Amino acid sequence: MNRNLFVLFFSQIFSFTAAPVTVFLSGIIGSQISPLKSLSTLPMSISVVGIALGAIFATKTMSVLGRKTGFIFAAILNSLVSLIAAYSVMSQNFILFCFANFFIGIGMAFTHQYRFAAAESVDKEKIPKAISIILLGGIVSAFIGPGTANLTKNILSEQLYVGSYVSLAVYMFLPAILFLFYKNNSIEKKDISFIGRGYFEIISQPRFLQAMVASAFGYAIMTFLMTATPISMHVMENMSLDKTSFVIQMHVASMFLPSLITGNLIKKFGHSKIMYVGLLLYSVTILLSLLDQTFFNYLIALIFLGFGWNFLFISGTSLLVTTYNEQEKFKAQGLNDFVVYSVHAIGSLSAGILLVLTNWKLMNIICIPLIAIILITIFRAEFIEKKIRNTS
């Protein structure tokens, strides 16, 4: 651990609370104030669209101004927009609520750059562990985010959840203070334009493609099922809000708890083997979800879903940073996050619509082809690398 990692870790705790709060509340609020039930997950989906579109903006901003200024800007933005979300809930304005969620997504695009900033703060062999440490802060976020949102939901207005977003605004602002102690790398003191190889040349690398596909489709599967869970449990199966909140909290915690060991596992077994394990865990989730829709089946399935995401996302991110040089890092990172969160947005946007048109079990079956795509991409990268190694 060094100063930058400490700052990034604690900033992750507060900044990332936007993610579980959005998952926990946006679908429920959307189902209450949206004109159509099929649009209930639109705020969540629009926030992910914000992350995707904000990826290029975030990396370009930091390539010019540096990580420190970019992260402080994002913290202030997220805090202000959380207050707009509170007002939109109070006024029952669905369009404004979607607008607020979109800009929360823009701010979260900067937050998702924490993992790359962590990788740049340590030696090469310690990158997987550094990324794991930062994502570990998400465990705390999983509890204080929905927990605080639930406690403060009715303290400021007759409309539920106004207080939830005001408390979120406080959490969002704290990283702006923490990043005053962050130190930019020396190379970031200059304007680093999007130089180096072209996008096509970067993405044509088998390992880059493997890393990006594992992260993108792994994220899509996770968000596709996670976004639908509160509606499936609370709205369709009439389970209590407390039970729904607990399942989401356990799911988000399971997304980050394996970070205690994931970095060491990648170092010992390699990126591809950890990805295989992640796909196996996703398969367990699907099998469990094909059983009866009980509280415990939701709970266990969502826990395995979180574990699988952790293995795929950390191994994908740590593999990605080995495929580009220092001069083109912002270009490669922006491209990766744009693709990852665009696919993520499609998964989130389609979740509510497909849940209304189909059912929970069929939604899980739909994820099987996405697992196959990740598997094929890993096989291809392994085959090409082995072929090149044998030729040389």
C-alpha positions as CSV (number, residue, x, y, z in Angstrom):
1,M,0.0,0.0,0.0
2,N,1.1,3.6,-0.8
3,R,-0.5,7.0,-0.4
4,N,-2.3,6.8,-3.8
5,L,-3.7,3.4,-3.0
6,F,-5.0,4.5,0.3
7,V,-6.7,7.5,-1.3
8,L,-8.2,5.3,-4.1
9,F,-9.3,2.7,-1.6
10,F,-11.3,5.0,0.6
11,S,-12.6,7.1,-2.3
12,Q,-13.9,3.8,-3.8
13,I,-15.8,3.2,-0.6
14,F,-17.7,6.4,-0.8
15,S,-17.9,7.0,-4.6
16,F,-19.0,3.5,-5.4
17,T,-22.0,3.7,-3.1
18,A,-23.8,5.2,-6.2
19,A,-23.7,1.8,-7.9
20,P,-25.6,-0.3,-5.2
21,V,-28.0,2.6,-4.4
22,T,-28.8,2.9,-8.2
23,V,-29.4,-0.9,-8.4
24,F,-31.4,-0.9,-5.2
25,L,-33.6,2.1,-5.8
26,S,-33.8,3.1,-9.4
27,G,-35.9,0.2,-10.6
28,I,-38.3,0.5,-7.7
29,I,-38.6,4.3,-8.1
30,G,-38.9,3.8,-11.8
31,S,-41.8,1.3,-11.4
32,Q,-43.6,3.9,-9.2
33,I,-43.2,7.1,-11.4
34,S,-42.6,5.8,-14.9
35,P,-45.5,6.0,-17.4
36,L,-45.0,2.4,-18.5
37,K,-44.0,-0.5,-16.3
38,S,-41.6,-1.8,-19.0
39,L,-39.6,1.5,-18.6
40,S,-39.0,0.9,-14.9
41,T,-35.4,-0.1,-15.4
42,L,-34.7,2.8,-17.8
43,P,-33.1,5.0,-15.1
44,M,-30.6,2.2,-14.2
45,S,-30.0,1.6,-17.9
46,I,-29.5,5.3,-18.7
47,S,-26.9,5.5,-15.8
48,V,-25.0,2.7,-17.5
49,V,-25.2,4.5,-20.9
50,G,-23.7,7.5,-19.0
51,I,-20.8,5.3,-17.9
52,A,-20.3,4.1,-21.5
53,L,-20.4,7.6,-23.0
54,G,-18.4,9.0,-20.1
55,A,-15.6,6.5,-20.6
56,I,-14.0,8.4,-23.5
57,F,-14.7,11.7,-21.8
58,A,-13.2,10.6,-18.5
59,T,-10.0,9.3,-20.1
60,K,-9.6,12.3,-22.4
61,T,-10.1,14.7,-19.5
62,M,-7.5,13.0,-17.3
63,S,-5.1,12.8,-20.3
64,V,-5.1,16.6,-20.3
65,L,-5.6,17.5,-16.6
66,G,-4.3,14.4,-14.8
67,R,-6.0,11.8,-12.6
68,K,-6.2,14.1,-9.6
69,T,-8.2,16.9,-11.2
70,G,-10.4,14.5,-13.1
71,F,-11.4,12.5,-9.9
72,I,-12.1,15.7,-7.9
73,F,-14.3,17.0,-10.8
74,A,-16.2,13.7,-10.9
75,A,-16.8,13.7,-7.1
76,I,-18.3,17.2,-7.2
77,L,-20.4,16.3,-10.3
78,N,-21.9,13.2,-8.7
79,S,-22.7,15.0,-5.5
80,L,-24.6,17.8,-7.3
81,V,-26.4,15.3,-9.6
82,S,-27.5,13.2,-6.6
83,L,-29.3,16.3,-5.2
84,I,-31.0,16.7,-8.6
85,A,-32.1,13.0,-8.3
86,A,-33.5,13.8,-4.8
87,Y,-35.5,16.7,-6.3
88,S,-36.8,14.5,-9.2
89,V,-38.1,11.9,-6.7
90,M,-39.7,14.6,-4.6
91,S,-41.5,16.1,-7.7
92,Q,-42.2,12.6,-9.2
93,N,-40.5,13.7,-12.4
94,F,-39.5,10.6,-14.3
95,I,-37.6,12.4,-17.1
96,L,-35.6,14.4,-14.6
97,F,-34.8,11.2,-12.6
98,C,-33.5,9.6,-15.8
99,F,-31.4,12.8,-16.5
100,A,-29.9,12.6,-13.0
101,N,-29.1,8.9,-13.4
102,F,-27.4,9.6,-16.7
103,F,-25.0,12.1,-15.2
104,I,-24.4,9.9,-12.2
105,G,-23.2,7.4,-14.8
106,I,-20.9,10.1,-16.3
107,G,-19.4,10.6,-12.8
108,M,-19.1,6.8,-12.3
109,A,-17.1,6.6,-15.5
110,F,-14.3,8.4,-13.6
111,T,-14.8,6.1,-10.6
112,H,-14.3,3.1,-12.8
113,Q,-10.9,4.6,-13.7
114,Y,-9.7,4.1,-10.1
115,R,-8.6,0.5,-11.0
116,F,-6.3,1.8,-13.8
117,A,-4.9,4.5,-11.5
118,A,-4.2,1.8,-8.9
119,A,-2.4,-0.3,-11.6
120,E,-0.2,2.7,-12.4
121,S,0.7,3.2,-8.7
122,V,2.5,-0.1,-8.2
123,D,5.1,-2.3,-9.9
124,K,4.0,-4.5,-12.8
125,E,3.9,-7.8,-10.8
126,K,1.7,-6.2,-8.2
127,I,-1.0,-4.9,-10.6
128,P,-3.6,-7.7,-10.0
129,K,-3.4,-7.3,-6.3
130,A,-3.6,-3.5,-6.5
131,I,-6.7,-3.7,-8.6
132,S,-8.2,-6.2,-6.1
133,I,-7.5,-3.9,-3.2
134,I,-9.3,-1.0,-4.8
135,L,-12.3,-3.1,-5.7
136,L,-12.4,-4.5,-2.2
137,G,-13.7,-1.1,-1.1
138,G,-16.9,-2.1,-2.9
139,I,-17.7,-4.5,0.0
140,V,-18.2,-1.5,2.3
141,S,-20.1,0.4,-0.4
142,A,-22.5,-2.6,-0.7
143,F,-23.5,-2.1,2.9
144,I,-23.4,1.6,3.6
145,G,-25.0,2.5,0.3
146,P,-28.3,0.6,0.4
147,G,-28.2,0.6,4.2
148,T,-28.0,4.4,4.4
149,A,-30.5,4.8,1.6
150,N,-33.0,2.6,3.5
151,L,-32.5,4.5,6.8
152,T,-32.8,8.0,5.3
153,K,-35.5,7.2,2.8
154,N,-38.3,9.2,4.5
155,I,-36.6,11.8,6.7
156,L,-36.8,14.8,4.4
157,S,-40.0,14.5,2.5
158,E,-43.4,12.7,2.3
159,Q,-42.0,11.1,-0.9
160,L,-40.0,8.0,-0.1
161,Y,-36.3,8.0,-1.1
162,V,-35.7,11.7,-1.3
163,G,-33.5,11.5,1.8
164,S,-31.7,8.5,0.2
165,Y,-30.3,10.6,-2.6
166,V,-29.4,13.5,-0.3
167,S,-27.3,11.1,1.8
168,L,-25.8,9.8,-1.4
169,A,-24.8,13.3,-2.3
170,V,-22.8,13.5,1.0
171,Y,-21.0,10.3,0.2
172,M,-20.3,11.4,-3.4
173,F,-18.6,14.6,-2.2
174,L,-16.1,13.0,0.2
175,P,-13.7,11.7,-2.5
176,A,-13.2,15.4,-3.6
177,I,-11.6,16.0,-0.2
178,L,-9.6,12.7,-0.2
179,F,-8.1,13.3,-3.7
180,L,-6.5,16.5,-2.5
181,F,-3.8,14.1,-1.1
182,Y,-3.5,12.1,-4.4
183,K,-0.2,12.5,-6.3
184,N,-0.3,12.4,-10.1
185,N,2.4,10.3,-11.8
186,S,5.1,12.5,-13.3
187,I,4.1,11.6,-16.9
188,E,0.6,12.9,-16.2
189,K,1.8,16.4,-15.6
190,K,1.9,16.8,-19.4
191,D,-0.8,16.6,-21.9
192,I,-0.9,13.0,-23.0
193,S,-2.9,12.9,-26.2
194,F,-4.5,9.8,-27.6
195,I,-1.2,8.7,-29.3
196,G,0.3,5.4,-30.2
197,R,-1.2,2.6,-32.2
198,G,-4.6,3.0,-33.8
199,Y,-7.8,1.5,-32.3
200,F,-8.0,-1.3,-34.8
201,E,-4.4,-2.4,-34.1
202,I,-4.9,-2.4,-30.4
203,I,-8.2,-4.3,-30.5
204,S,-6.8,-6.9,-32.9
205,Q,-4.5,-8.2,-30.3
206,P,-5.9,-11.6,-29.1
207,R,-5.1,-10.8,-25.4
208,F,-6.6,-7.3,-25.6
209,L,-9.8,-8.8,-27.2
210,Q,-9.9,-11.6,-24.5
211,A,-9.6,-9.0,-21.7
212,M,-12.2,-6.7,-23.2
213,V,-14.7,-9.5,-24.0
214,A,-14.4,-11.1,-20.6
215,S,-15.0,-7.8,-18.9
216,A,-17.8,-6.7,-21.2
217,F,-19.9,-9.8,-21.5
218,G,-19.1,-10.8,-17.9
219,Y,-20.5,-7.4,-16.9
220,A,-23.4,-7.7,-19.2
221,I,-24.5,-11.0,-17.7
222,M,-24.1,-9.7,-14.2
223,T,-26.0,-6.5,-14.7
224,F,-28.7,-8.2,-16.9
225,L,-29.6,-10.5,-13.9
226,M,-28.9,-8.0,-11.2
227,T,-31.0,-5.2,-12.6
228,A,-34.0,-7.6,-12.9
229,T,-33.6,-9.0,-9.4
230,P,-35.3,-6.2,-7.4
231,I,-38.3,-6.1,-9.7
232,S,-38.6,-9.9,-10.0
233,M,-38.4,-10.3,-6.2
234,H,-40.2,-7.2,-4.9
235,V,-42.7,-6.4,-7.6
236,M,-43.4,-9.8,-9.2
237,E,-42.9,-12.3,-6.4
238,N,-44.1,-9.9,-3.6
239,M,-41.1,-10.4,-1.4
240,S,-40.4,-7.7,1.2
241,L,-38.2,-4.7,0.5
242,D,-35.9,-5.9,3.4
243,K,-35.4,-9.3,1.7
244,T,-34.8,-7.6,-1.6
245,S,-32.3,-5.2,-0.1
246,F,-30.5,-8.0,1.7
247,V,-30.1,-10.0,-1.6
248,I,-28.7,-7.0,-3.4
249,Q,-26.3,-6.2,-0.5
250,M,-25.0,-9.8,-0.4
251,H,-24.7,-9.8,-4.2
252,V,-22.6,-6.6,-4.3
253,A,-20.6,-7.8,-1.3
254,S,-19.9,-11.1,-3.2
255,M,-18.8,-9.0,-6.2
256,F,-15.9,-7.6,-4.2
257,L,-15.2,-10.1,-1.3
258,P,-13.1,-12.4,-3.5
259,S,-10.8,-9.5,-4.2
260,L,-9.0,-10.6,-1.0
261,I,-7.6,-13.5,-3.0
262,T,-8.3,-12.8,-6.7
263,G,-5.0,-11.0,-7.3
264,N,-3.0,-13.8,-5.7
265,L,-4.9,-16.4,-7.7
266,I,-4.2,-14.6,-11.0
267,K,-0.5,-14.3,-10.1
268,K,-0.4,-18.1,-9.4
269,F,-2.6,-19.6,-12.1
270,G,-2.8,-16.9,-14.8
271,H,-5.6,-14.8,-16.2
272,S,-7.3,-17.4,-18.4
273,K,-7.7,-20.0,-15.7
274,I,-9.4,-17.5,-13.4
275,M,-11.7,-16.5,-16.2
276,Y,-12.7,-20.2,-16.7
277,V,-13.6,-20.3,-13.0
278,G,-15.7,-17.2,-13.4
279,L,-17.6,-18.8,-16.2
280,L,-18.1,-21.9,-14.1
281,L,-19.6,-19.8,-11.3
282,Y,-21.9,-18.1,-13.8
283,S,-23.1,-21.5,-14.9
284,V,-24.0,-22.4,-11.3
285,T,-26.0,-19.2,-11.1
286,I,-28.0,-20.2,-14.1
287,L,-28.7,-23.7,-12.8
288,L,-29.9,-22.4,-9.4
289,S,-32.1,-19.8,-11.1
290,L,-33.9,-22.6,-13.1
291,L,-35.2,-23.9,-9.7
292,D,-38.1,-22.5,-7.8
293,Q,-38.0,-18.8,-7.2
294,T,-37.6,-18.7,-3.5
295,F,-35.7,-16.1,-1.3
296,F,-32.8,-18.5,-0.8
297,N,-32.5,-19.4,-4.5
298,Y,-32.3,-15.7,-5.3
299,L,-29.8,-15.2,-2.6
300,I,-27.4,-18.0,-3.5
301,A,-27.7,-17.4,-7.2
302,L,-26.9,-13.7,-6.8
303,I,-23.9,-14.5,-4.6
304,F,-22.4,-16.9,-7.2
305,L,-23.2,-14.2,-9.8
306,G,-21.1,-11.8,-7.8
307,F,-18.2,-14.2,-7.4
308,G,-18.2,-14.9,-11.2
309,W,-18.1,-11.2,-12.0
310,N,-15.2,-10.6,-9.7
311,F,-13.0,-13.3,-11.3
312,L,-13.9,-12.1,-14.9
313,F,-13.6,-8.4,-14.2
314,I,-10.3,-8.4,-12.2
315,S,-8.6,-10.9,-14.5
316,G,-9.8,-9.0,-17.6
317,T,-8.6,-5.6,-16.2
318,S,-5.2,-6.9,-15.1
319,L,-4.7,-8.7,-18.4
320,L,-5.7,-5.5,-20.3
321,V,-3.0,-3.4,-18.8
322,T,-0.3,-5.7,-20.2
323,T,-1.5,-5.1,-23.8
324,Y,-0.6,-1.4,-24.3
325,N,2.3,1.0,-23.6
326,E,2.4,4.1,-21.4
327,Q,1.8,6.6,-24.2
328,E,-1.4,4.9,-25.4
329,K,-2.9,4.0,-22.0
330,F,-5.7,6.5,-22.1
331,K,-6.7,5.5,-25.6
332,A,-6.7,1.8,-24.7
333,Q,-8.5,2.3,-21.4
334,G,-11.1,4.6,-22.9
335,L,-11.8,2.1,-25.7
336,N,-12.1,-0.8,-23.3
337,D,-14.4,1.0,-20.9
338,F,-16.6,2.4,-23.8
339,V,-17.1,-1.2,-25.1
340,V,-17.5,-2.7,-21.6
341,Y,-20.1,-0.3,-20.4
342,S,-21.9,-0.1,-23.8
343,V,-22.5,-3.8,-23.6
344,H,-23.3,-3.4,-19.9
345,A,-26.0,-0.8,-20.9
346,I,-27.6,-3.1,-23.4
347,G,-27.8,-5.8,-20.7
348,S,-29.3,-3.3,-18.2
349,L,-31.8,-1.7,-20.7
350,S,-33.1,-5.1,-22.0
351,A,-33.5,-6.5,-18.5
352,G,-36.8,-4.8,-17.6
353,I,-38.3,-5.3,-21.0
354,L,-37.4,-9.0,-21.2
355,L,-38.6,-9.6,-17.6
356,V,-42.0,-8.2,-18.5
357,L,-42.1,-10.2,-21.8
358,T,-40.7,-13.4,-20.5
359,N,-39.8,-14.6,-17.0
360,W,-36.8,-15.0,-14.6
361,K,-35.9,-18.5,-15.7
362,L,-35.8,-17.7,-19.4
363,M,-33.7,-14.6,-18.7
364,N,-31.1,-16.8,-17.2
365,I,-31.1,-19.1,-20.2
366,I,-30.5,-16.1,-22.5
367,C,-27.2,-15.6,-20.7
368,I,-25.8,-19.0,-22.0
369,P,-24.7,-17.7,-25.5
370,L,-22.9,-14.8,-23.8
371,I,-20.9,-17.3,-21.7
372,A,-20.1,-19.2,-24.9
373,I,-18.7,-16.0,-26.5
374,I,-16.3,-15.4,-23.6
375,L,-15.2,-19.0,-23.7
376,I,-14.5,-18.9,-27.4
377,T,-12.5,-15.7,-27.1
378,I,-10.3,-17.2,-24.3
379,F,-9.7,-20.3,-26.4
380,R,-8.8,-18.2,-29.4
381,A,-6.3,-16.1,-27.5
382,E,-4.7,-19.2,-25.9
383,F,-4.5,-21.0,-29.3
384,I,-2.9,-18.0,-31.1
385,E,-0.4,-17.4,-28.3
386,K,0.5,-21.1,-28.2
387,K,0.9,-21.2,-32.0
388,I,3.2,-18.1,-31.9
389,R,5.3,-19.6,-29.1
390,N,5.7,-22.9,-30.9
391,T,6.7,-21.1,-34.1
392,S,9.4,-19.0,-32.4
